Amino acid sequence: MRTIQINTEDKKSVQNFIKLPFTIYRSIPQWIPSLEGDVSKALDRNRNPFFRHSEAAFFLTLDAEDQPIGRIAVIDNRNYNEYNHEKTAFFWYFECINDFNVSHQLFQNATDWVKQRGLNQVIGPKGFTALDGLGLLVKGFDYQPAFGIPYNPKYYMDFVEGEGFQISNDIVSGYMSGDFQFPEKILKAAELIKKRKGLSVARFKHRSDLLSLVSKLKDLYNGALIGTSGNTPLTDDEARSMANQILWFADPRFIKILMKGDDPVGFLFAYPDISAAVKRQNGKLFPFGWIDIFKEMQATKWININGAGILEEYRGMGGTAILFSEMYKSIVEGHFQHADIVQIGIENDRMQNEIRSLGVKFYKTHRMYHKEL
Protein backbone atom coordinates (compact mmCIF):
# COMPACT_ATOMS: atom_id res chain seq x y z
CA MET A 1 0.00 0.00 0.00
CA ARG A 2 1.29 3.46 -0.86
CA THR A 3 -0.14 6.98 -0.94
CA ILE A 4 0.81 9.43 -3.67
CA GLN A 5 0.09 13.07 -4.40
CA ILE A 6 -1.39 12.92 -7.87
CA ASN A 7 -0.32 15.06 -10.79
CA THR A 8 -3.59 16.68 -11.87
CA GLU A 9 -2.34 16.85 -15.45
CA ASP A 10 -2.08 13.07 -15.58
CA LYS A 11 -5.40 11.80 -16.96
CA LYS A 12 -5.08 8.29 -15.53
CA SER A 13 -4.46 9.57 -12.01
CA VAL A 14 -7.37 11.99 -12.25
CA GLN A 15 -9.67 9.23 -13.50
CA ASN A 16 -8.57 6.95 -10.65
CA PHE A 17 -9.39 9.75 -8.20
CA ILE A 18 -12.81 10.38 -9.78
CA LYS A 19 -13.82 6.72 -10.17
CA LEU A 20 -12.92 5.48 -6.66
CA PRO A 21 -16.35 6.25 -5.09
CA PHE A 22 -18.02 3.87 -7.54
CA THR A 23 -16.10 1.07 -5.82
CA ILE A 24 -16.83 2.31 -2.30
CA TYR A 25 -20.59 2.71 -2.88
CA ARG A 26 -21.37 -0.09 -5.32
CA SER A 27 -23.65 -1.81 -2.78
CA ILE A 28 -25.12 1.36 -1.21
CA PRO A 29 -28.32 2.32 -3.07
CA GLN A 30 -28.71 5.75 -1.41
CA TRP A 31 -25.46 7.14 -2.85
CA ILE A 32 -25.65 9.61 -5.74
CA PRO A 33 -22.45 10.21 -7.74
CA SER A 34 -21.12 13.69 -8.34
CA LEU A 35 -21.24 14.95 -11.88
CA GLU A 36 -18.01 13.71 -13.40
CA GLY A 37 -17.40 17.00 -15.18
CA ASP A 38 -17.71 18.97 -11.93
CA VAL A 39 -15.05 16.89 -10.16
CA SER A 40 -12.80 16.96 -13.22
CA LYS A 41 -13.05 20.75 -13.37
CA ALA A 42 -12.36 21.06 -9.63
CA LEU A 43 -9.02 19.27 -10.12
CA ASP A 44 -8.13 21.25 -13.24
CA ARG A 45 -5.81 24.12 -12.38
CA ASN A 46 -6.60 25.85 -15.67
CA ARG A 47 -10.40 25.72 -15.39
CA ASN A 48 -11.07 26.03 -11.67
CA PRO A 49 -10.88 29.75 -10.72
CA PHE A 50 -9.94 28.75 -7.17
CA PHE A 51 -6.37 28.09 -8.33
CA ARG A 52 -5.94 31.72 -9.36
CA HIS A 53 -5.60 32.67 -5.70
CA SER A 54 -5.07 29.47 -3.69
CA GLU A 55 -3.73 25.91 -3.73
CA ALA A 56 -4.80 22.33 -3.08
CA ALA A 57 -3.29 18.85 -3.13
CA PHE A 58 -4.93 15.56 -4.03
CA PHE A 59 -3.79 12.26 -2.52
CA LEU A 60 -4.58 8.74 -3.68
CA THR A 61 -3.82 5.50 -1.86
CA LEU A 62 -3.10 2.45 -4.01
CA ASP A 63 -3.03 -1.19 -3.00
CA ALA A 64 -0.32 -3.72 -3.88
CA GLU A 65 -1.79 -4.08 -7.37
CA ASP A 66 -1.94 -0.27 -7.86
CA GLN A 67 -5.72 -0.16 -7.53
CA PRO A 68 -7.13 2.96 -5.79
CA ILE A 69 -8.49 2.27 -2.29
CA GLY A 70 -8.58 5.76 -0.76
CA ARG A 71 -8.42 9.44 -1.63
CA ILE A 72 -8.44 12.88 -0.02
CA ALA A 73 -8.07 16.51 -1.07
CA VAL A 74 -6.57 19.15 1.19
CA ILE A 75 -7.22 22.82 0.46
CA ASP A 76 -5.36 26.01 1.35
CA ASN A 77 -7.92 28.72 0.62
CA ARG A 78 -6.00 31.95 1.05
CA ASN A 79 -9.11 34.11 0.63
CA TYR A 80 -10.81 32.22 3.45
CA ASN A 81 -7.84 32.66 5.74
CA GLU A 82 -7.51 36.34 4.96
CA TYR A 83 -11.23 36.97 5.55
CA ASN A 84 -11.37 34.95 8.78
CA HIS A 85 -7.85 35.82 10.05
CA GLU A 86 -6.91 32.15 10.31
CA LYS A 87 -4.30 29.64 9.13
CA THR A 88 -6.72 26.88 8.25
CA ALA A 89 -6.83 24.11 5.67
CA PHE A 90 -9.90 22.13 4.56
CA PHE A 91 -10.13 18.42 3.86
CA TRP A 92 -12.49 17.33 1.10
CA TYR A 93 -13.22 14.43 -1.28
CA PHE A 94 -12.38 11.91 1.45
CA GLU A 95 -13.29 8.38 0.38
CA CYS A 96 -11.83 5.17 1.75
CA ILE A 97 -12.38 1.44 1.93
CA ASN A 98 -13.22 0.10 5.39
CA ASP A 99 -9.61 -0.03 6.57
CA PHE A 100 -8.30 2.37 9.21
CA ASN A 101 -4.71 1.95 8.01
CA VAL A 102 -5.68 3.35 4.61
CA SER A 103 -7.51 6.27 6.22
CA HIS A 104 -4.61 6.98 8.56
CA GLN A 105 -2.11 7.09 5.71
CA LEU A 106 -4.32 9.50 3.75
CA PHE A 107 -4.74 11.90 6.66
CA GLN A 108 -1.04 11.67 7.52
CA ASN A 109 -0.07 12.78 4.02
CA ALA A 110 -2.72 15.50 4.05
CA THR A 111 -1.65 16.96 7.40
CA ASP A 112 2.03 16.86 6.43
CA TRP A 113 1.16 18.99 3.40
CA VAL A 114 -0.77 21.40 5.63
CA LYS A 115 2.12 21.79 8.07
CA GLN A 116 4.56 22.42 5.23
CA ARG A 117 2.43 25.42 4.22
CA GLY A 118 2.57 26.92 7.71
CA LEU A 119 -1.09 26.27 8.50
CA ASN A 120 -2.14 25.22 11.99
CA GLN A 121 -5.62 23.76 11.70
CA VAL A 122 -7.64 21.42 9.46
CA ILE A 123 -11.43 21.58 9.19
CA GLY A 124 -13.87 19.67 7.08
CA PRO A 125 -15.25 18.14 5.14
CA LYS A 126 -15.40 21.46 3.28
CA GLY A 127 -14.86 22.06 -0.43
CA PHE A 128 -13.84 24.76 -2.85
CA THR A 129 -17.06 26.78 -3.14
CA ALA A 130 -20.34 27.55 -1.41
CA LEU A 131 -21.99 25.03 -3.75
CA ASP A 132 -20.06 22.16 -2.17
CA GLY A 133 -22.11 20.50 0.54
CA LEU A 134 -20.64 20.56 4.03
CA GLY A 135 -19.76 17.93 6.56
CA LEU A 136 -19.78 14.21 7.19
CA LEU A 137 -23.16 12.47 7.24
CA VAL A 138 -23.81 11.17 10.78
CA LYS A 139 -27.62 10.79 10.75
CA GLY A 140 -30.04 9.87 7.98
CA PHE A 141 -28.18 7.08 6.23
CA ASP A 142 -31.44 5.50 5.04
CA TYR A 143 -32.32 8.57 2.98
CA GLN A 144 -31.07 9.62 -0.42
CA PRO A 145 -29.09 12.87 -0.25
CA ALA A 146 -30.23 16.04 -1.98
CA PHE A 147 -28.31 16.62 -5.17
CA GLY A 148 -24.78 17.83 -4.43
CA ILE A 149 -24.95 17.04 -0.72
CA PRO A 150 -22.44 14.51 0.71
CA TYR A 151 -23.29 10.93 1.53
CA ASN A 152 -20.82 8.56 3.18
CA PRO A 153 -20.62 5.20 4.98
CA LYS A 154 -21.10 5.22 8.76
CA TYR A 155 -17.52 4.11 9.41
CA TYR A 156 -16.10 7.41 8.11
CA MET A 157 -17.03 9.02 11.42
CA ASP A 158 -14.83 6.53 13.31
CA PHE A 159 -11.94 7.15 10.91
CA VAL A 160 -12.11 10.94 11.21
CA GLU A 161 -12.47 10.93 14.98
CA GLY A 162 -9.74 8.28 15.19
CA GLU A 163 -7.37 10.83 13.64
CA GLY A 164 -8.01 13.21 16.53
CA PHE A 165 -10.57 15.45 14.85
CA GLN A 166 -13.00 17.17 17.23
CA ILE A 167 -16.63 18.04 16.54
CA SER A 168 -17.10 21.67 15.45
CA ASN A 169 -20.82 21.82 14.74
CA ASP A 170 -23.72 19.97 13.18
CA ILE A 171 -25.71 20.96 10.11
CA VAL A 172 -29.27 19.70 9.64
CA SER A 173 -31.48 19.15 6.60
CA GLY A 174 -35.25 18.93 6.74
CA TYR A 175 -38.18 17.47 4.87
CA MET A 176 -41.43 19.23 3.99
CA SER A 177 -44.38 17.54 2.35
CA GLY A 178 -45.73 19.27 -0.74
CA ASP A 179 -49.27 19.17 0.63
CA PHE A 180 -48.40 21.16 3.75
CA GLN A 181 -50.65 24.18 4.24
CA PHE A 182 -48.46 27.20 4.82
CA PRO A 183 -49.79 29.54 7.55
CA GLU A 184 -51.93 32.18 5.88
CA LYS A 185 -50.81 34.78 8.43
CA ILE A 186 -47.20 34.47 7.25
CA LEU A 187 -48.21 34.87 3.61
CA LYS A 188 -50.21 37.98 4.50
CA ALA A 189 -47.40 39.33 6.69
CA ALA A 190 -44.90 38.88 3.87
CA GLU A 191 -47.08 40.87 1.46
CA LEU A 192 -47.59 43.62 4.05
CA ILE A 193 -43.85 43.85 4.77
CA LYS A 194 -43.05 44.14 1.07
CA LYS A 195 -45.40 47.12 0.74
CA ARG A 196 -44.20 48.86 3.90
CA LYS A 197 -40.50 48.43 3.22
CA GLY A 198 -40.61 48.96 -0.53
CA LEU A 199 -39.42 45.43 -1.21
CA SER A 200 -40.26 43.20 -4.13
CA VAL A 201 -39.37 39.72 -5.31
CA ALA A 202 -37.75 39.45 -8.72
CA ARG A 203 -38.74 36.38 -10.69
CA PHE A 204 -37.11 35.10 -13.84
CA LYS A 205 -38.12 33.11 -16.89
CA HIS A 206 -34.84 32.88 -18.73
CA ARG A 207 -31.31 31.94 -17.64
CA SER A 208 -29.95 34.92 -19.52
CA ASP A 209 -31.88 37.22 -17.15
CA LEU A 210 -30.06 35.72 -14.19
CA LEU A 211 -26.67 35.79 -15.88
CA SER A 212 -27.02 39.52 -16.35
CA LEU A 213 -27.34 39.85 -12.55
CA VAL A 214 -24.24 37.82 -11.67
CA SER A 215 -22.18 40.83 -10.61
CA LYS A 216 -24.93 42.17 -8.34
CA LEU A 217 -25.63 38.71 -6.93
CA LYS A 218 -21.94 38.32 -6.09
CA ASP A 219 -22.07 41.57 -4.14
CA LEU A 220 -25.30 40.40 -2.47
CA TYR A 221 -23.77 37.08 -1.43
CA ASN A 222 -20.64 38.76 -0.08
CA GLY A 223 -22.75 41.34 1.72
CA ALA A 224 -24.87 38.62 3.32
CA LEU A 225 -21.66 37.24 4.89
CA ILE A 226 -21.21 40.36 7.03
CA GLY A 227 -21.48 39.43 10.68
CA THR A 228 -20.77 35.75 9.99
CA SER A 229 -17.62 33.65 10.28
CA GLY A 230 -16.32 30.57 8.54
CA ASN A 231 -17.27 31.81 5.08
CA THR A 232 -15.40 33.12 2.06
CA PRO A 233 -16.33 36.06 -0.21
CA LEU A 234 -16.60 35.21 -3.90
CA THR A 235 -14.31 36.59 -6.55
CA ASP A 236 -15.74 37.70 -9.91
CA ASP A 237 -14.42 34.56 -11.63
CA GLU A 238 -15.84 32.27 -8.94
CA ALA A 239 -19.23 33.98 -9.12
CA ARG A 240 -19.41 33.46 -12.89
CA SER A 241 -18.27 29.86 -12.59
CA MET A 242 -20.83 29.09 -9.87
CA ALA A 243 -23.60 30.80 -11.80
CA ASN A 244 -22.88 28.68 -14.86
CA GLN A 245 -22.76 25.56 -12.69
CA ILE A 246 -26.13 26.32 -11.08
CA LEU A 247 -28.02 27.54 -14.11
CA TRP A 248 -27.59 24.58 -16.41
CA PHE A 249 -29.83 22.45 -14.14
CA ALA A 250 -31.78 25.14 -12.26
CA ASP A 251 -35.24 26.37 -13.17
CA PRO A 252 -35.16 30.19 -13.15
CA ARG A 253 -38.72 30.28 -11.78
CA PHE A 254 -37.48 28.93 -8.45
CA ILE A 255 -34.63 31.40 -7.96
CA LYS A 256 -36.04 34.37 -6.08
CA ILE A 257 -34.22 37.64 -5.49
CA LEU A 258 -35.48 40.07 -2.87
CA MET A 259 -35.13 43.59 -4.26
CA LYS A 260 -35.08 47.09 -2.81
CA GLY A 261 -35.62 49.19 -5.89
CA ASP A 262 -33.06 48.02 -8.43
CA ASP A 263 -30.73 46.46 -5.85
CA PRO A 264 -30.81 42.82 -4.65
CA VAL A 265 -30.92 42.56 -0.85
CA GLY A 266 -31.83 38.88 -0.35
CA PHE A 267 -32.01 35.59 -2.20
CA LEU A 268 -33.55 32.14 -2.14
CA PHE A 269 -32.22 29.37 -4.38
CA ALA A 270 -34.31 26.29 -5.13
CA TYR A 271 -34.00 23.76 -7.89
CA PRO A 272 -35.61 20.50 -9.05
CA ASP A 273 -33.76 17.48 -7.69
CA ILE A 274 -32.10 15.63 -10.57
CA SER A 275 -30.45 12.95 -8.41
CA ALA A 276 -32.37 10.03 -9.91
CA ALA A 277 -31.13 10.81 -13.43
CA VAL A 278 -27.57 11.52 -12.26
CA LYS A 279 -27.56 8.10 -10.62
CA ARG A 280 -28.91 6.39 -13.75
CA GLN A 281 -26.19 8.05 -15.83
CA ASN A 282 -23.36 7.38 -13.32
CA GLY A 283 -22.67 11.10 -13.15
CA LYS A 284 -22.01 11.46 -16.88
CA LEU A 285 -23.58 14.24 -18.93
CA PHE A 286 -22.21 13.08 -22.26
CA PRO A 287 -22.91 11.80 -24.77
CA PHE A 288 -26.60 11.40 -23.85
CA GLY A 289 -26.81 11.76 -20.08
CA TRP A 290 -27.93 15.37 -20.32
CA ILE A 291 -31.14 14.27 -22.10
CA ASP A 292 -32.13 12.05 -19.18
CA ILE A 293 -31.24 14.80 -16.71
CA PHE A 294 -33.31 17.38 -18.62
CA LYS A 295 -36.30 15.02 -18.55
CA GLU A 296 -35.81 14.47 -14.82
CA MET A 297 -35.94 18.24 -14.26
CA GLN A 298 -39.46 18.21 -15.69
CA ALA A 299 -40.62 14.99 -14.01
CA THR A 300 -39.11 15.00 -10.50
CA LYS A 301 -41.45 15.39 -7.55
CA TRP A 302 -38.62 16.68 -5.33
CA ILE A 303 -37.36 20.23 -4.96
CA ASN A 304 -34.23 21.24 -3.05
CA ILE A 305 -34.26 24.52 -1.12
CA ASN A 306 -30.54 25.17 -0.90
CA GLY A 307 -29.32 28.66 -0.23
CA ALA A 308 -30.88 31.72 1.35
CA GLY A 309 -29.41 34.95 2.60
CA ILE A 310 -30.26 38.55 3.32
CA LEU A 311 -28.18 41.67 3.83
CA GLU A 312 -27.55 42.47 7.46
CA GLU A 313 -29.49 45.76 7.40
CA TYR A 314 -32.62 43.94 6.22
CA ARG A 315 -32.53 41.18 8.81
CA GLY A 316 -35.22 41.58 11.44
CA MET A 317 -37.33 43.66 9.04
CA GLY A 318 -39.44 40.74 7.89
CA GLY A 319 -37.20 39.70 5.04
CA THR A 320 -37.05 36.15 6.43
CA ALA A 321 -40.85 35.88 6.32
CA ILE A 322 -40.76 36.96 2.68
CA LEU A 323 -38.15 34.34 1.79
CA PHE A 324 -40.10 31.61 3.62
CA SER A 325 -43.28 32.51 1.77
CA GLU A 326 -41.37 32.39 -1.52
CA MET A 327 -40.01 28.96 -0.55
CA TYR A 328 -43.58 27.73 -0.14
CA LYS A 329 -44.64 29.28 -3.45
CA SER A 330 -41.80 27.46 -5.21
CA ILE A 331 -43.09 24.14 -3.89
CA VAL A 332 -46.69 24.84 -4.86
CA GLU A 333 -45.99 26.36 -8.28
CA GLY A 334 -43.81 23.44 -9.32
CA HIS A 335 -46.38 20.89 -8.14
CA PHE A 336 -43.69 19.21 -6.07
CA GLN A 337 -44.69 16.53 -3.59
CA HIS A 338 -41.51 16.70 -1.50
CA ALA A 339 -39.05 19.40 -0.48
CA ASP A 340 -35.57 19.00 0.99
CA ILE A 341 -34.58 22.03 3.10
CA VAL A 342 -30.83 21.68 2.76
CA GLN A 343 -28.14 22.22 5.40
CA ILE A 344 -29.00 24.73 8.13
CA GLY A 345 -26.44 25.27 10.89
CA ILE A 346 -27.65 23.80 14.17
CA GLU A 347 -26.46 26.93 15.98
CA ASN A 348 -29.09 28.92 14.06
CA ASP A 349 -31.82 28.18 16.62
CA ARG A 350 -34.12 30.97 15.51
CA MET A 351 -34.25 29.85 11.89
CA GLN A 352 -34.63 26.20 12.89
CA ASN A 353 -37.57 26.99 15.16
CA GLU A 354 -39.21 29.09 12.45
CA ILE A 355 -38.79 26.32 9.91
CA ARG A 356 -40.08 23.65 12.32
CA SER A 357 -43.24 25.74 12.77
CA LEU A 358 -43.81 25.39 9.03
CA GLY A 359 -44.01 21.61 9.31
CA VAL A 360 -40.41 20.79 8.46
CA LYS A 361 -38.95 17.64 10.02
CA PHE A 362 -35.16 17.64 10.37
CA TYR A 363 -34.10 14.15 9.33
CA LYS A 364 -30.47 14.34 8.18
CA THR A 365 -27.40 15.63 10.03
CA HIS A 366 -23.94 16.41 8.72
CA ARG A 367 -21.05 17.11 11.08
CA MET A 368 -18.10 19.45 10.71
CA TYR A 369 -14.77 18.58 12.37
CA HIS A 370 -11.58 20.43 13.26
CA LYS A 371 -8.09 19.43 14.33
CA GLU A 372 -5.33 21.62 15.69
CA LEU A 373 -1.86 20.80 14.35
GUNUMI-664244 format. One record per residue (C-alpha): z, x, y negated; residue in three letters. Coordinates in steps of 0.25 Angstrom, whole numbers, padded with zeros to 4 digits, always signed. Each point is the difference from the previous one (the first is absolute). Example, Ala and Ser with C-alpha at 12.3 -4.5 7.8 and 13.67 -1.06 7.14 Angstrom:
<recs>
+0031+0049+0018Ala
-0002+0006-0014Ser
</recs>
This chain:
<recs>
+0000+0000+0000Met
-0003+0005-0014Arg
-0001-0006-0014Thr
-0011+0004-0010Ile
-0003-0003-0014Gln
-0013-0006+0000Ile
-0012+0005-0008Asn
-0004-0013-0007Thr
-0015+0005+0000Glu
+0000+0001+0015Asp
-0006-0014+0005Lys
+0006+0002+0014Lys
+0014+0002-0005Ser
-0001-0011-0010Val
-0005-0010+0011Gln
+0011+0005+0009Asn
+0010-0004-0011Phe
-0006-0013-0003Ile
-0002-0004+0015Lys
+0014+0003+0005Leu
+0007-0013-0003Pro
-0010-0007+0010Phe
+0007+0008+0011Thr
+0014-0003-0005Ile
-0003-0015-0002Tyr
-0009-0003+0011Arg
+0010-0010+0007Ser
+0006-0005-0012Ile
-0007-0013-0004Pro
+0006-0002-0014Gln
-0005+0013-0006Trp
-0012-0001-0009Ile
-0008+0013-0003Pro
-0002+0006-0014Ser
-0015-0001-0005Leu
-0006+0013+0005Glu
-0007+0002-0013Gly
+0013-0001-0008Asp
+0007+0011+0008Val
-0012+0009+0000Ser
+0000-0001-0015Lys
+0014+0003-0001Ala
-0001+0013+0007Leu
-0013+0003-0008Asp
+0003+0010-0011Arg
-0013-0003-0007Asn
+0001-0016+0000Arg
+0015-0002-0001Asn
+0004+0000-0015Pro
+0014+0004+0004Phe
-0004+0015+0003Phe
-0004+0001-0015Arg
+0014+0002-0004His
+0008+0002+0013Ser
+0000+0005+0014Glu
+0003-0004+0015Ala
-0001+0006+0014Ala
-0003-0007+0013Phe
+0006+0005+0013Phe
-0005-0003+0014Leu
+0008+0003+0013Thr
-0009+0003+0012Leu
+0004+0000+0015Asp
-0004+0011+0010Ala
-0013-0006+0001Glu
-0002-0001-0015Asp
+0001-0015+0000Gln
+0007-0006-0013Pro
+0014-0005+0003Ile
+0006+0000-0014Gly
-0004+0000-0015Arg
+0007+0000-0014Ile
-0004+0002-0014Ala
+0009+0006-0011Val
-0003-0003-0014Ile
+0003+0008-0013Asp
-0003-0011-0011Asn
+0002+0008-0013Arg
-0001-0012-0008Asn
+0011-0007+0007Tyr
+0009+0012-0002Asn
-0003+0001-0014Glu
+0002-0015-0003Tyr
+0013+0000+0008Asn
+0005+0014-0003His
+0001+0003+0014Glu
-0004+0011+0010Lys
-0004-0010+0011Thr
-0010+0000+0012Ala
-0005-0013+0007Phe
-0003-0001+0015Phe
-0011-0009+0005Trp
-0009-0003+0011Tyr
+0011+0003+0010Phe
-0004-0003+0014Glu
+0005+0006+0013Cys
+0001-0003+0015Ile
+0014-0003+0006Asn
+0004+0015+0000Asp
+0011+0005-0009Phe
-0005+0014+0001Asn
-0014-0004-0005Val
+0007-0007-0012Ser
+0009+0012-0003His
-0011+0010+0000Gln
-0008-0009-0010Leu
+0012-0002-0010Phe
+0003+0015+0001Gln
-0014+0004-0004Asn
+0000-0011-0011Ala
+0014+0004-0006Thr
-0004+0015+0001Asp
-0012-0003-0009Trp
+0009-0008-0010Val
+0009+0011-0001Lys
-0011+0010-0003Gln
-0004-0008-0012Arg
+0014+0000-0006Gly
+0003-0014+0003Leu
+0014-0005+0004Asn
-0001-0013+0006Gln
-0009-0009+0009Val
-0001-0015+0000Ile
-0009-0009+0007Gly
-0007-0006+0006Pro
-0008-0001-0013Lys
-0015+0003-0002Gly
-0009+0004-0011Phe
-0002-0013-0008Thr
+0007-0013-0003Ala
-0009-0007+0010Leu
+0006+0008+0011Asp
+0011-0008+0007Gly
+0014+0005+0000Leu
+0010+0004+0010Gly
+0003+0000+0015Leu
+0000-0014+0007Leu
+0014-0002+0005Val
+0000-0015+0002Lys
-0011-0010+0004Gly
-0007+0007+0011Phe
-0005-0013+0006Asp
-0008-0003-0012Tyr
-0014+0005-0004Gln
+0001+0008-0013Pro
-0007-0005-0013Ala
-0013+0008-0002Phe
+0003+0014-0005Gly
+0015-0001+0003Ile
+0006+0010+0010Pro
+0003-0003+0014Tyr
+0007+0010+0010Asn
+0007+0001+0013Pro
+0015-0002+0000Lys
+0003+0014+0005Tyr
-0006+0006-0014Tyr
+0014-0004-0006Met
+0007+0009+0010Asp
-0009+0011-0003Phe
+0001+0000-0015Val
+0015-0002+0000Glu
+0001+0011+0011Gly
-0006+0010-0010Glu
+0011-0003-0010Gly
-0007-0010-0009Phe
+0010-0010-0007Gln
-0003-0015-0003Ile
-0004-0001-0015Ser
-0003-0015+0000Asn
-0006-0012+0007Asp
-0013-0008-0004Ile
-0001-0014+0005Val
-0013-0009+0002Ser
+0001-0015+0001Gly
-0008-0012+0006Tyr
-0003-0013-0007Met
-0007-0012+0007Ser
-0012-0005-0007Gly
+0006-0014+0000Asp
+0012+0003-0008Phe
+0002-0009-0012Gln
+0002+0009-0012Phe
+0011-0005-0009Pro
-0006-0009-0011Glu
+0010+0005-0010Lys
-0005+0014+0001Ile
-0015-0004-0001Leu
+0004-0008-0013Lys
+0009+0011-0005Ala
-0012+0010+0001Ala
-0009-0008-0007Glu
+0010-0002-0011Leu
+0003+0015-0001Ile
-0015+0003-0002Lys
-0001-0010-0011Lys
+0013+0005-0007Arg
-0003+0015+0001Lys
-0015+0000-0002Gly
-0003+0004+0014Leu
-0012-0003+0009Ser
-0004+0004+0014Val
-0014+0006+0001Ala
-0008-0004+0012Arg
-0012+0007+0006Phe
-0013-0004+0008Lys
-0007+0013+0000His
+0004+0014+0004Arg
-0007+0005-0012Ser
+0009-0008-0009Asp
+0012+0008+0006Leu
-0007+0013+0000Leu
-0001-0001-0015Ser
+0015-0001-0001Leu
+0003+0012+0008Val
+0005+0008-0012Ser
+0009-0011-0006Lys
+0005-0003+0014Leu
+0004+0015+0002Lys
+0007+0000-0013Asp
+0007-0013+0004Leu
+0004+0006+0014Tyr
+0006+0012-0007Asn
+0007-0008-0010Gly
+0006-0008+0011Ala
+0007+0012+0005Leu
+0008+0002-0012Ile
+0015-0001+0003Gly
-0003+0003+0015Thr
+0001+0013+0008Ser
-0007+0005+0013Gly
-0014-0004-0005Asn
-0012+0007-0005Thr
-0009-0003-0012Pro
-0015-0001+0003Leu
-0010+0009-0005Thr
-0014-0006-0005Asp
-0007+0005+0013Asp
+0011-0005+0009Glu
+0000-0014-0007Ala
-0016-0001+0002Arg
+0002+0005+0015Ser
+0011-0010+0003Met
-0008-0011-0007Ala
-0012+0002+0008Asn
+0008+0001+0013Gln
+0007-0014-0003Ile
-0012-0007-0005Leu
-0010+0002+0012Trp
+0009-0009+0008Phe
+0008-0008-0011Ala
-0004-0014-0004Asp
+0000+0000-0016Pro
+0006-0014+0000Arg
+0013+0005+0005Phe
+0002+0011-0010Ile
+0008-0005-0011Lys
+0002+0007-0014Ile
+0011-0005-0009Leu
-0006+0001-0014Met
+0006+0001-0014Lys
-0013-0002-0009Gly
-0010+0010+0005Asp
+0011+0009+0006Asp
+0004+0000+0015Pro
+0016-0001+0001Val
+0002-0003+0014Gly
-0008-0001+0014Phe
+0000-0006+0013Leu
-0009+0005+0012Phe
-0003-0008+0012Ala
-0011+0001+0010Tyr
-0004-0006+0013Pro
+0005+0007+0012Asp
-0011+0007+0007Ile
+0008+0006+0011Ser
-0006-0007+0012Ala
-0014+0004-0003Ala
+0005+0015-0003Val
+0007+0000+0014Lys
-0013-0006+0006Arg
-0008+0011-0006Gln
+0010+0012+0002Asn
+0000+0002-0014Gly
-0015+0003-0002Lys
-0008-0006-0011Leu
-0013+0005+0005Phe
-0010-0003+0005Pro
+0004-0014+0001Phe
+0015-0001-0001Gly
-0001-0005-0014Trp
-0007-0013+0004Ile
+0011-0004+0009Asp
+0010+0004-0011Ile
-0007-0008-0011Phe
+0000-0012+0010Lys
+0015+0002+0002Glu
+0002-0001-0015Met
-0006-0014+0000Gln
+0007-0004+0013Ala
+0014+0006+0000Thr
+0012-0010-0002Lys
+0009+0012-0005Trp
+0001+0005-0014Ile
+0008+0012-0004Asn
+0008+0000-0013Ile
+0000+0015-0003Asn
+0003+0005-0014Gly
+0006-0007-0012Ala
+0005+0006-0013Gly
+0003-0003-0014Ile
+0002+0008-0013Leu
+0015+0003-0003Glu
+0000-0008-0013Glu
-0005-0012+0007Tyr
+0010+0000+0011Arg
+0011-0011-0001Gly
-0010-0008-0009Met
-0004-0009+0012Gly
-0012+0009+0004Gly
+0006+0001+0014Thr
-0001-0015+0001Ala
-0014+0000-0004Ile
-0004+0010+0011Leu
+0007-0007+0011Phe
-0007-0013-0004Ser
-0013+0008+0000Glu
+0004+0005+0014Met
+0001-0014+0005Tyr
-0013-0005-0006Lys
-0007+0012+0007Ser
+0005-0005+0013Ile
-0003-0015-0002Val
-0014+0003-0006Glu
-0004+0009+0011Gly
+0004-0011+0010His
+0009+0011+0007Phe
+0010-0004+0011Gln
+0008+0013-0001His
+0004+0010-0011Ala
+0006+0014+0002Asp
+0008+0004-0012Ile
-0001+0015+0001Val
+0011+0010-0002Gln
+0011-0003-0010Ile
+0011+0010-0002Gly
+0013-0005+0006Ile
+0007+0005-0013Glu
-0008-0010-0008Asn
+0010-0011+0003Asp
-0004-0009-0011Arg
-0014-0001+0005Met
+0004-0002+0014Gln
+0009-0011-0003Asn
-0011-0007-0008Glu
-0010+0002+0011Ile
+0009-0005+0010Arg
+0002-0013-0008Ser
-0015-0002+0001Leu
+0001-0001+0016Gly
-0003+0014+0003Val
+0006+0006+0012Lys
+0001+0015+0000Phe
-0004+0005+0014Tyr
-0004+0014+0000Lys
+0007+0012-0006Thr
-0005+0014-0003His
+0009+0012-0002Arg
-0001+0012-0010Met
+0006+0013+0004Tyr
+0004+0013-0008His
+0004+0014+0004Lys
+0006+0011-0008Glu
-0006+0014+0003Leu
</recs>
